[in-house]
Amino acid sequence: MWWSSGWGQGGEYVAGTLAEAGLDVVGVELVGGECPYWACVPSKMMTRAGNLLAEAGRIPALAGEAVVTPDRTRVAGRIRDEATDDWNDQVAADRFTAKGGRLVRGTGRLAGPRRVTVGDRTFEARRGVVPATGARPRIPAVPGLEGTPYWTDRDAMAAKELPASMVVLGGGAIGVELAEVFARFTCAVTVIEGRAGPAAVAGGARRSRPPWEPSAEPHRGRVEGVTVPRR
Ligand SMILES: Cc1cc2nc3c(=O)[nH]c(=O)nc-3n(C[C@H](O)[C@H](O)[C@H](O)COP(=O)(O)OP(=O)(O)OC[C@H]3O[C@@H](n4cnc5c(N)ncnc54)[C@H](O)[C@@H]3O)c2cc1C
């Protein structure tokens, strides 16, 4: 028996491949992975919608008149209905069991060499255990943050509506991706990045533009519609 603990992209691939190869595989999972439910897939749906808004904003300069009213609920509905089945991972579970694997719902714990417990059940693996438990949003030790309502990127993915303004802590790939999308949906976004250099929202751009105005220097990595305070 192989055991795969965690059911993200990594765990599902490993467990599914081994099950297809004929091994007796048990997978344990809480909810099926970050990428399809909280990360790559929903964020790319948001990016696609934001790109459309930006592209539509170029119509007056190039082709005529167009009125576009950004509406976050459209993309929120697509994420809920088309991408995540309202955050129900049964499709992924069925995909795995169809390959011959067994899925156990719950939190797995390593209880010794090749031994995993889930609640009061204990599983002994003959061949090995694959921890594939992924990552979670890390809450930084920022004074005042505790006790203040805030979103992690997961809350941002599931949001039906956006606030009028937002501060994004961290100008890495995910922070910048979300910042630009939300700005294109008319949210006034400020990115706070502690480090200088290429990762620091690429050049310290300070701008606040309407969502339809094209970025002047997109290829230098500046962020459209986003304010980055000067250091
Ligand atoms: C906003 C955002 C956008 C992203 N966009 C992209 C992109 O476009 N392209 C790209 O390649 N990557 C992207 N990523 C990164 C990508 O989502 C991750 O690299 C990938 O999901 C990691 O997969 P994983 O299998 O290692 O872990 P995860 O997907 O995190 O899966 C681990 C699973 O294990 C479960 N688990 C944890 N502990 C236990 C336990 N003790 N017992 C049972 N189950 C447990 C969790 O519930 C989780 O479902 C993005 C990330 C974010 C946050």
The ligand as a MOL file (V3000), in Angstrom:
LIG
                    3D

  0  0  0     0  0            999 V3000
M  V30 BEGIN CTAB
M  V30 COUNTS 53 58 0 0 0
M  V30 BEGIN ATOM
M  V30 1 C -3.5710 32.8900 -5.9360 0
M  V30 2 C -2.6620 31.7950 -6.4430 0
M  V30 3 C -2.4970 31.6330 -7.8020 0
M  V30 4 C -1.6660 30.6060 -8.2890 0
M  V30 5 N -1.5500 30.4750 -9.6350 0
M  V30 6 C -0.7570 29.4990 -10.1290 0
M  V30 7 C -0.6280 29.3170 -11.5280 0
M  V30 8 O -1.2440 30.0420 -12.3070 0
M  V30 9 N 0.1590 28.3190 -11.9750 0
M  V30 10 C 0.8270 27.4850 -11.1070 0
M  V30 11 O 1.5600 26.5940 -11.5640 0
M  V30 12 N 0.7360 27.6320 -9.7630 0
M  V30 13 C -0.0470 28.6040 -9.2540 0
M  V30 14 N -0.1650 28.7450 -7.9010 0
M  V30 15 C 0.5470 27.7870 -7.0330 0
M  V30 16 C -0.2170 26.4610 -6.9260 0
M  V30 17 O -1.5540 26.6680 -6.4920 0
M  V30 18 C 0.4870 25.5370 -5.9100 0
M  V30 19 O 1.8410 25.4660 -6.2440 0
M  V30 20 C -0.1030 24.1380 -5.9420 0
M  V30 21 O -1.4940 24.1780 -5.7020 0
M  V30 22 C 0.5770 23.2800 -4.8870 0
M  V30 23 O 0.0190 21.9580 -4.9850 0
M  V30 24 P 0.2610 20.8890 -3.8460 0
M  V30 25 O -0.3340 19.6020 -4.3180 0
M  V30 26 O 1.6980 20.8670 -3.4620 0
M  V30 27 O -0.4950 21.4150 -2.5550 0
M  V30 28 P -2.0290 21.8480 -2.3140 0
M  V30 29 O -2.7280 22.1360 -3.5820 0
M  V30 30 O -1.9970 22.8960 -1.2460 0
M  V30 31 O -2.7000 20.5290 -1.7490 0
M  V30 32 C -2.4390 20.0380 -0.4620 0
M  V30 33 C -3.7380 19.4350 0.0730 0
M  V30 34 O -3.4280 18.7180 1.2620 0
M  V30 35 C -4.5060 18.8810 2.1830 0
M  V30 36 N -3.9600 18.6260 3.5170 0
M  V30 37 C -3.0990 19.4140 4.2090 0
M  V30 38 N -2.7740 18.8180 5.3540 0
M  V30 39 C -3.4460 17.6350 5.3860 0
M  V30 40 C -3.5200 16.5500 6.3000 0
M  V30 41 N -2.8000 16.5460 7.4390 0
M  V30 42 N -4.3120 15.4960 6.0070 0
M  V30 43 C -5.0240 15.4850 4.8650 0
M  V30 44 N -4.9850 16.4550 3.9430 0
M  V30 45 C -4.2070 17.5270 4.2080 0
M  V30 46 C -4.9850 20.3030 1.9670 0
M  V30 47 O -6.3410 20.4030 2.3460 0
M  V30 48 C -4.7820 20.4700 0.4520 0
M  V30 49 O -5.9960 20.1780 -0.2180 0
M  V30 50 C -0.9790 29.7500 -7.3810 0
M  V30 51 C -1.1370 29.9120 -6.0050 0
M  V30 52 C -1.9750 30.9140 -5.5290 0
M  V30 53 C -2.1630 31.0640 -4.0370 0
M  V30 END ATOM
M  V30 BEGIN BOND
M  V30 1 1 1 2
M  V30 2 1 2 3
M  V30 3 2 2 52
M  V30 4 2 3 4
M  V30 5 1 4 5
M  V30 6 1 4 50
M  V30 7 2 5 6
M  V30 8 1 6 7
M  V30 9 1 6 13
M  V30 10 2 7 8
M  V30 11 1 7 9
M  V30 12 1 9 10
M  V30 13 2 10 11
M  V30 14 1 10 12
M  V30 15 2 12 13
M  V30 16 1 13 14
M  V30 17 1 14 15
M  V30 18 1 14 50
M  V30 19 1 15 16
M  V30 20 1 16 17
M  V30 21 1 16 18
M  V30 22 1 18 19
M  V30 23 1 18 20
M  V30 24 1 20 21
M  V30 25 1 20 22
M  V30 26 1 22 23
M  V30 27 1 23 24
M  V30 28 2 24 25
M  V30 29 1 24 26
M  V30 30 1 24 27
M  V30 31 1 27 28
M  V30 32 2 28 29
M  V30 33 1 28 30
M  V30 34 1 28 31
M  V30 35 1 31 32
M  V30 36 1 32 33
M  V30 37 1 33 34
M  V30 38 1 33 48
M  V30 39 1 34 35
M  V30 40 1 35 36
M  V30 41 1 35 46
M  V30 42 1 36 37
M  V30 43 1 36 45
M  V30 44 2 37 38
M  V30 45 1 38 39
M  V30 46 1 39 40
M  V30 47 2 39 45
M  V30 48 1 40 41
M  V30 49 2 40 42
M  V30 50 1 42 43
M  V30 51 2 43 44
M  V30 52 1 44 45
M  V30 53 1 46 47
M  V30 54 1 46 48
M  V30 55 1 48 49
M  V30 56 2 50 51
M  V30 57 1 51 52
M  V30 58 1 52 53
M  V30 END BOND
M  V30 END CTAB
M  END
